Amino acid sequence: MAGRSKSSVDFLDETFIPRNIEEALHVQRDKWIKTFVKSLENVDRVSSGNLAQSIDVKIEDKDTKFTFSLIMADYWKNVDEGRARGGKQPPVEAMLEFMRLKGIVAKAPKTIKPRKKALNKDKLQKSLAFAMAKSIKQKGIKPTNFYSDEIDGLTEGFTKAIAKGFADDIDIQFS
C-alpha cells in the first residue's frame, strides 16, 4: 500500500444548513414550553403566572453548532423540589404578594370584649403574612415535581427528534 496517495472528500462544508434539525429544535422548543406550563397548571402552581410566563427555550445557531437552553425564573427549583422544614423563612413581602394574587384577606378576630381601637387592615394583612411565612419555615412546602416528572420524557423525545432531523438533513450517496 506504500506509495498510494490519499484523498479526502468533504461531505459537509461550512455552508451546510441543517434545515430539518433547526425545524426539530423549534418544534421541541414549543413542546417543552407547553409541557412545563401544563405541568404547573396540573399541580395548581400558577398563582401569579410569573413562573409559567418565564418558561422559555433559547435556541442559538452559531455556525454549525446549535444550543438549546431551558430558561425559567430562579425559584423554579423551590416549586419543583418543595421547601424543607426548618429552612429560611420567606420574606413577608412575598407572602403579601401571594395573598394579593390569591385574594386572601385577613379578618379581625372576634372578641368578647369590645376593642377601644379598631385594628388596621394593613397591620392585619402583615400579621397574617408573617404567620404564613412562619408556618412555611416550620412545616416546609411539599414538592410539586412539575419539572422532575416531565424532563426525562422530554429529553428522550428531544433526542429522537434531533436524530431524525439529522438523518433527514444528511443524504449521502456513494457512487
Salt bridges, closest charged atoms under 4 A:
ASP30 OD1 - ARG29 NH1 3.36
ASP56 OD1 - ARG29 NH2 2.56
GLU60 OE2 - LYS58 NZ 3.77
GLU60 OE1 - LYS62 NZ 3.65
GLU97 OE2 - ARG100 NH2 2.64
GLU156 OE2 - LYS160 NZ 3.39
ASP168 OD2 - LYS164 NZ 2.84
